[in-house]
């Protein structure tokens, strides 16, 4: 009798799977949703606390990311595992679930697949940053990495700029070749596989780093004037994709200043060495979107968006999907 009761209770939990998320959370809608979410966050209409990251064996991580959006009467958290070497096993590096509650009674709305939410919203936020900070005539895109985020970033960036050529590099050259072949067919764009990251970025107007690197893969002397960088892959204080010279040349925007000062190894490492100061930080991307701080000031400066991934992104995206499935 007890087994039947437990089974009945479990059946009442509503779960939205990966295929449903991908069908309902289209990139164009997500870009607009993330833009508003960033503004809501910087103006206090959405809140979160710093994520908890628990180290696991072999450099893997389990993360807990809670947030609340009072205006939508929702609260929740993403619980996610990050296993960077999973590509070798044919598995995604990010796996998890977004748990969404309504705040009137605390009722559980639904569990939503976290892998698809993470992939789409991360690229959408980079598109928001690029639309604001990249030069209007940006046409050349460099993607450093060739996994799921590399695929989603190409989709997202083509929606905010007229991309005419793409350069890709990955430490796994076969993976980069497969990516280029697949993306050429899908987007009918010239995509060149480069032997080094330096060659991939030297002519790029927009650079997206979507790797699991712990040491720099982007070096300041290789970046041309006027480029915009979306630094996406490194999200722990001891890991970075950008070298110190890159940070020293750029004006930096964070998705969250609190997260940035606690988690952004791209900044924290050169800051601890006295190579850069806090003056290179312009502020939060949401504040620039809201018009409270400046965006790009001229065509020659290098802008950097440090994307650490916020719980509010996951909560807003999950709610968007839930509202379509369970109106």
URTANOR-V616543 format. One record per backbone hydrogen bond with DSSP energy under -0.5 kcal/mol. NH is the residue of the N-H (numbers start at 1). CO is the residue of the C=O. If there is no record, write none. Layout:
nh=<NH | NH>
co=<CO | CO>
This chain:
nh=<5 | 6 | 7 | 8 | 9 | 10 | 11 | 12 | 12 | 13 | 15 | 16 | 17 | 21 | 22 | 23 | 24 | 25 | 26 | 30 | 31 | 32 | 33 | 34 | 35 | 36 | 37 | 38 | 39 | 40 | 41 | 42 | 43 | 44 | 45 | 46 | 47 | 49 | 52 | 53 | 54 | 54 | 55 | 56 | 59 | 60 | 61 | 62 | 63 | 64 | 65 | 67 | 68 | 69 | 71 | 72 | 73 | 73 | 74 | 75 | 76 | 77 | 78 | 79 | 79 | 80 | 80 | 81 | 82 | 83 | 83 | 84 | 86 | 87 | 88 | 89 | 90 | 91 | 95 | 95 | 97 | 98 | 99 | 99 | 100 | 100 | 101 | 102 | 103 | 106 | 109 | 109 | 110 | 111 | 112 | 113 | 114 | 115 | 117 | 118 | 119 | 120 | 121 | 122 | 123 | 124 | 125 | 126 | 127 | 128 | 129 | 130 | 131 | 132 | 133 | 134 | 138 | 141 | 141 | 142 | 143 | 144 | 144 | 145 | 145 | 151 | 152 | 153 | 154 | 155 | 156 | 157 | 158 | 159 | 160 | 161 | 163 | 164 | 165 | 166 | 167 | 168 | 169 | 173 | 176 | 177 | 178 | 179 | 180 | 181 | 182 | 183 | 184 | 185 | 186 | 187 | 188 | 190 | 191 | 192 | 194 | 200 | 201 | 202 | 204 | 205 | 206 | 207 | 208 | 209 | 210 | 210 | 217 | 218 | 222 | 223 | 224 | 226 | 227 | 228 | 229 | 230 | 231 | 231 | 232 | 232 | 233 | 235 | 239 | 240 | 243 | 247 | 248 | 249 | 250 | 250 | 251 | 252 | 252 | 253 | 254 | 255 | 260 | 261 | 262 | 262 | 263 | 264 | 264 | 265 | 265 | 267 | 268 | 269 | 271 | 272 | 273 | 274 | 275 | 276 | 280 | 281 | 282 | 282 | 283 | 285 | 288 | 289 | 290 | 291 | 292 | 293 | 296 | 302 | 303 | 303 | 304 | 305 | 306 | 306 | 307 | 307 | 308 | 313 | 314 | 315 | 316 | 317 | 318 | 319 | 320 | 321 | 322 | 323 | 324 | 324 | 325 | 326>
co=<1 | 2 | 3 | 4 | 5 | 6 | 7 | 8 | 9 | 10 | 13 | 111 | 15 | 17 | 18 | 19 | 20 | 21 | 24 | 26 | 27 | 28 | 29 | 30 | 31 | 32 | 33 | 34 | 35 | 36 | 37 | 38 | 39 | 41 | 40 | 40 | 68 | 66 | 64 | 51 | 52 | 62 | 53 | 60 | 56 | 57 | 82 | 54 | 80 | 52 | 78 | 76 | 47 | 74 | 45 | 69 | 69 | 70 | 69 | 101 | 67 | 99 | 65 | 77 | 97 | 63 | 78 | 95 | 61 | 81 | 93 | 82 | 83 | 84 | 85 | 86 | 87 | 86 | 81 | 93 | 79 | 112 | 77 | 97 | 98 | 110 | 75 | 107 | 73 | 102 | 100 | 107 | 100 | 14 | 98 | 16 | 96 | 96 | 113 | 114 | 115 | 116 | 117 | 118 | 119 | 120 | 121 | 122 | 123 | 124 | 125 | 126 | 127 | 128 | 129 | 130 | 135 | 139 | 165 | 206 | 167 | 142 | 208 | 143 | 169 | 147 | 148 | 149 | 150 | 151 | 152 | 153 | 154 | 156 | 157 | 157 | 161 | 139 | 139 | 190 | 141 | 192 | 143 | 171 | 172 | 173 | 174 | 175 | 176 | 177 | 178 | 179 | 180 | 181 | 182 | 183 | 184 | 164 | 189 | 166 | 168 | 196 | 197 | 198 | 201 | 140 | 140 | 228 | 142 | 230 | 144 | 208 | 241 | 241 | 219 | 220 | 201 | 300 | 224 | 205 | 303 | 207 | 229 | 305 | 209 | 230 | 209 | 233 | 236 | 214 | 218 | 243 | 244 | 245 | 246 | 247 | 302 | 250 | 280 | 304 | 283 | 306 | 256 | 257 | 258 | 259 | 259 | 259 | 260 | 236 | 263 | 264 | 264 | 265 | 267 | 268 | 269 | 271 | 270 | 270 | 277 | 278 | 252 | 280 | 252 | 254 | 284 | 285 | 286 | 288 | 287 | 287 | 132 | 249 | 227 | 301 | 251 | 229 | 253 | 304 | 231 | 305 | 306 | 310 | 310 | 311 | 312 | 313 | 314 | 315 | 316 | 317 | 318 | 319 | 320 | 321 | 321 | 322>
